[in-house]
Amino acid sequence: MDKKRLLPQGLLKIGEVARLAGVLPSTIRYYTAMGLLEAAATTPGGQKLYDREDTLSKVRIIKGIERQHLPLQTIRKILEDHRAKGL
């Protein structure tokens, strides 16, 4: 019997998000702790699940802004502005 459980469509575990985004899982955890990313759901075991499209889009935005050497507080403000505008 396969112990791998199917996740709701469009939700990914941290490792999968990191692999697709080209970053380390610790980067995803750090961005989450800093309030830059939000988990879409949590498994009964406490594992965070992330929306594929939303999270990958935000990681790309964050990495692009980081290349400009802006502080994380500025990045958080930019993401909040995007969210407020519905982008």
C-alpha positions in Angstrom: 0.0 0.0 0.0 1.4 3.4 -1.0 1.8 5.6 2.1 2.0 8.8 -0.1 -1.2 10.7 0.4 -2.6 12.8 -2.4 -2.6 16.5 -1.7 -5.4 18.8 -2.7 -4.9 20.0 -6.3 -2.5 23.0 -6.6 -1.0 22.6 -3.2 2.6 21.7 -2.7 4.9 20.8 0.2 7.8 23.1 1.0 10.4 20.9 -0.7 8.4 20.8 -3.9 7.9 24.6 -3.9 11.6 25.1 -3.3 12.6 22.8 -6.1 10.3 24.5 -8.6 11.4 27.9 -7.5 15.1 27.1 -7.5 15.7 27.9 -3.9 16.3 25.9 -0.7 13.5 24.7 1.5 15.0 26.9 4.3 14.4 29.9 2.0 10.7 29.1 1.8 10.6 28.7 5.6 12.4 32.0 6.1 10.1 33.9 3.8 7.1 32.4 5.6 8.6 33.4 9.0 9.2 36.9 7.7 5.6 37.2 6.5 6.5 37.3 2.8 4.8 34.0 2.0 1.7 32.3 3.5 0.8 28.6 3.7 -2.5 27.9 2.0 -3.2 24.9 4.3 -1.7 22.8 7.0 -1.8 19.0 7.1 -3.1 17.2 10.3 0.6 16.5 11.0 1.4 20.2 10.9 3.1 20.3 7.5 2.5 23.5 5.6 1.2 23.4 2.1 1.6 26.2 -0.4 -0.5 27.2 -3.4 1.6 26.4 -6.4 0.9 29.5 -8.6 0.7 32.1 -5.9 3.8 31.0 -4.0 6.0 30.5 -7.1 4.9 34.0 -8.4 5.7 35.6 -5.0 9.1 33.8 -4.8 10.0 35.2 -8.3 9.0 38.7 -7.2 11.0 38.4 -4.0 14.1 37.1 -5.7 13.9 39.9 -8.3 13.6 42.6 -5.6 16.4 41.0 -3.6 18.7 41.4 -6.6 18.2 45.1 -6.2 19.5 44.8 -2.6 16.4 46.1 -1.0 15.7 45.1 2.7 13.0 42.5 3.5 10.8 45.1 5.1 10.7 46.9 1.7 9.9 43.6 0.0 7.1 43.0 2.5 5.6 46.5 1.7 5.8 45.9 -2.0 4.0 42.5 -1.7 1.4 44.1 0.6 0.8 46.8 -2.1 0.4 44.2 -4.8 -2.1 42.3 -2.6 -4.1 45.4 -1.9 -4.3 46.2 -5.6 -5.3 42.6 -6.3 -2.2 41.8 -8.3 
